[in-house]
Amino acid sequence: MAQYYFLDKNNTQQGPVEESQLTVNGVTASTMVWCAGMADWKPAGEVPELAYIFRPQTAGYAQPSTGYYTPQQPSAPMTNIAPPNNLVWAILSTVLCCLPLGVVSIIYASQVDSEWNRGNANEAYRKSRLARNWAIASACSGLVISTIYIICIFIGAFAEAI
């Protein structure tokens, strides 16, 4: 691994430092660096061997200095707060409203915490939203079915009266 020299904020030469330790020592893309084999000092972001360090990281693959690809974790929501599992709403909507839709909500709600504990924040948030949406669908369908049932009772009562 190459040894680099760099100019600190006071334009004082520092180093040698291995490339893996450059950012730890405060080197940014605009910091001037030099190593054996280079004709002149260059900003670190313009040195081809160092460009990967200063390139913005996105979900997908990044190329480390060793020359092989290492998969990166997908970007997660910028929070350390676990999503709500909505299990109470799922159970209530199952018991009080619509059994089939509520069961789907319970299944998703039961998966939220395990996904969070595995470190899959995106999946945990997705399953939390699905559990909530299925609970809402269960509650709405329960209200619609109850309304139709009540209307049928009133129609039957008026039909007997006539």
Summary of the structure (lengths in Angstrom):
residues: 162
radius of gyration: 29.9
end to end distance: 96.0
largest distance: 103.9
contacts: 430
relative contact order: 0.09
helix: 52%
strand: 12%
